[in-house]
Every structure is written in structure tokens, then in C-alpha cells.
Amino acid sequence: AATFTGRSRQRCRSVTASGLISAPITRVLFKVAAFAPFQVTVRDALNQAMDEELERDERVFLLGEEVAQYDGAYKVSRGLWKKYGDKRIIDTPISEMGFAGIAVGAAMAGLRPICEFMTFNFSMQAIDQVINSAAKTYYMSAGLQPVPIVFRGPNGASAGVAAQHSQCFAAWYAHCPGLKVVSPWNSEDCRGLLKSAIRDDNPVVFLENELMYGVPFEMSDESQSKDFVIPIGKAKIERAGSHVTLVSHSRYVGHCLDAAAVLAKEGVECEVINLRTIRPMDVESIETSVMKTNHLLTVEGGWPQFGVGAEICARIMEGPAFNYLDAPVTRVTGVDIPMPYAKILEDNSVPQVKDIIFSVKKMLNV
């Protein structure tokens, strides 16, 4: 404990305050403080991005439940209220329909709001504002009325929160023209893409992952710059390979990389693509990879029917990469049921590393 920096002690207190008390997280933070000063957690990367954009542009403000005085339900907005005050960091009543509507109206009036949903499952209360008001207005006004707003918060299954709090909304919102949908994986993704989202003149749905908030990632010197942004709509190859393409987004990019490391020991080289953005989707990067590997497997935490993987399958079948496939495209998804509460059932309802390994081996007949 004596080797903790002040920043690390504060971070541990924040984790405890948010109710996410975890010994492994504490150990990771100790390691970060002692040995890896350029490692940043996903939580802190998001916090830095908002802080810098609030400072850069006085039109930017944050609103949502407990984002101000409590520092955010997951401590993503930690310290912002003390720095910017009540007019820029606004605590709202528990009414997604109400404060999402206020945020959309503010965007139409020329401000650039960041609207936090404590979880995207609650965004269903505000889906009329997100879809009918935010997504369609720019088009319906013939380009005269932009709606520069970011809807952000944790998306998908967490742990032990059962069926009503475990949906992945990537496919839901990516279905709707007028929205941009971002699903970052690591700290660099979160920092660069959130800054791009805040600066964009279109409504952006920014899907974070609760289980990733406390995970640290190394960040380059370049990504620490206040001018660092990642273009919306461009995927990233996280690992090069020649035998099979794995395409994923959010938390499951890490699962794909873990599976690729195991398969590499058996002579199977996987190319792992981090989508980063669901809409617009970087189909060109996927096609280029498939033309090289001749095999494609998609991985996502959402349900299979009409999912992100289903869209990728259709795009590949309709495009030039189809003729390069040596096997049908395979999807690894969440199970097509509401999320169970029991942990053993929950673990079997979302993709695991072993499921990815099994599917790759089956596809390649190894």
C-alpha cells in the first residue's frame, strides 16, 4: 500500500464508491501505478476525453442521473462537476424520457450535449427522443437543423443483472439511418472515439461496456494528445493473421485476441478486426481481410437474429469477398434467450473464449 501513488489511491476509492469492489481490480491498479505509468483504464480515458472537450468547447455539457455530485454511477464523470459546476455538469431526475428530450432540444438550439444513460437498457424509455427526434431531424430539415448530441453509457451484459439489464443495443441503434453508432474496446478507442463523437454534427450512440471500465490498457504518447481523435467509421486490425478473420466489437475483441493467442500455439493464425464503429460499418476492411484469409467468423455479445454478425454476413455475401470464402461465415453470439440470473447459466449465454476456439477449429476442420 505504501507504493500507491495518490492517483491510484483515488482510483481505488472511486471503484469502491461505485460499488464495484474487486480485489483483482485493486491488484491491477497497484501494478499500473508501480510499473506502467502510461497505462490508463477505460474509465479514465472516457473521463479525460470529456474533460478535454468540455474545456475546448463551452457549448459542450454533460447531463444524466448522478453524473455531477456523485461523480457518476461508474465514476466516469469523476471530478467534472467540481471543475465545471452546475451549468455544465447536470444531475437529472430519474426520467430518461425527460432528460433525453431536454438534451435533444439543447442540441437543436446550438449546444453539444453528452447525455449519459446509467445503462443503455434504460435508453428504451427515451427511444422516441433518440430515434424520432435526434436521428431523423437533420434529414427531415433538408440538412438545415443538425443535432450534435452524444448518447453514452454502458451497453450489453454486465454480471448478475439478469434479463432486463443485459441487452446489447448495437444492432438496435445501428438499424436506424441518421445515427452513428460507436462501440469501443480499449482505452485508446474510448478516448479517441468519444472526442470524435462530441465534435460530430450528427447524433452519436456511444456504447461502452461496464465490465471494461476498470481495465487498464497501454496508451501511446500520440493518444495522450488533446488533439488525438479516431475517425468514426474506421475499423482497426488488432492482430494480423492469414488463416481466419475474426471480427468483433467492444469487450469481445479481447476474447478474440485471447482465442487467437491460444490458436497460434496450434499453428492457426487469426486476423482480429476491432470494428470500433457499427454504423457506418467499415466493410472494406473486413472484405480485404477475408480475401486474404478466406475464412470469416464474427463474435458479438448480442442476440443472433438481425444482429451485427448477421449484417456482416449479408455484406460479405453481396460483395466481392464472397468468391474468396472457402467455408460459410460463422457467427458466435449470445444465446437467443433473455439473460438468466444464475451465474452458470449467464456464463453459457454469452460468448466465451472456448466458444471462439471451437468455432474456428470447426470452420478449418482442425
RAKA-V196890 format. One record per backbone hydrogen bond with DSSP energy under -0.5 kcal/mol. NH is the residue of the N-H (numbers start at 1). CO is the residue of the C=O. If there is no record, write none. Layout:
# RAKA-V196890
[[NH/CO] [NH/CO]]
This chain:
# RAKA-V196890
[[4/1] [9/5] [10/6] [11/7] [12/8] [13/9] [14/10] [15/11] [16/12] [17/13] [18/14] [19/16] [20/15] [21/19] [26/22] [27/23] [28/24] [29/25] [30/26] [31/27] [32/28] [33/29] [34/30] [35/31] [36/31] [36/32] [39/36] [40/217] [42/212] [42/215] [43/213] [45/41] [46/42] [47/43] [48/44] [49/45] [50/46] [51/47] [52/48] [53/49] [54/50] [55/51] [56/52] [57/53] [60/57] [61/112] [62/88] [63/114] [64/90] [65/116] [67/64] [71/68] [72/66] [75/72] [77/71] [78/75] [80/77] [81/77] [83/79] [84/80] [85/81] [88/85] [89/85] [90/62] [90/88] [91/89] [92/64] [95/93] [99/95] [100/96] [101/97] [102/98] [103/99] [104/100] [105/101] [106/102] [107/103] [108/104] [109/105] [110/107] [111/106] [112/59] [114/61] [115/113] [115/150] [116/63] [116/114] [117/115] [117/152] [120/154] [122/119] [123/120] [124/121] [125/122] [126/123] [127/124] [130/126] [131/127] [132/127] [132/128] [133/128] [134/129] [135/130] [136/131] [137/133] [138/134] [140/136] [141/137] [142/139] [143/138] [144/141] [146/144] [147/201] [149/147] [150/113] [151/149] [151/204] [152/115] [152/150] [153/206] [155/208] [156/167] [163/339] [165/162] [166/163] [169/167] [173/169] [174/170] [175/171] [175/172] [176/173] [177/175] [179/176] [180/203] [181/279] [182/180] [182/205] [183/276] [190/186] [191/187] [192/188] [193/189] [194/190] [195/191] [196/192] [197/193] [198/194] [199/195] [200/196] [200/197] [203/178] [204/149] [205/180] [206/151] [206/204] [207/182] [207/205] [208/153] [208/206] [212/209] [213/209] [213/210] [215/212] [217/40] [219/38] [224/220] [224/221] [225/222] [228/225] [230/192] [234/231] [236/274] [238/236] [238/272] [239/272] [243/269] [244/269] [245/295] [246/244] [246/271] [247/245] [247/297] [248/273] [249/299] [250/183] [252/249] [253/250] [254/251] [255/251] [256/252] [257/253] [258/254] [259/255] [260/256] [261/257] [262/258] [263/259] [264/260] [265/261] [265/262] [266/263] [267/264] [268/263] [269/267] [270/268] [271/244] [272/239] [272/270] [273/246] [273/271] [274/236] [274/272] [275/248] [275/273] [277/275] [278/181] [279/181] [283/281] [286/282] [287/283] [288/284] [289/285] [290/286] [291/287] [292/288] [292/289] [293/289] [294/290] [297/245] [298/330] [299/247] [300/332] [307/304] [311/307] [312/308] [313/309] [314/310] [315/311] [316/312] [317/313] [318/314] [319/315] [322/316] [322/319] [323/320] [324/321] [325/321] [325/322] [326/294] [330/296] [332/298] [333/331] [334/302] [335/349] [337/335] [346/342] [347/343] [348/344] [349/346] [350/346] [355/352] [356/352] [357/353] [358/354] [359/355] [360/356] [361/357] [362/358] [363/359] [364/360] [365/361] [366/361]]
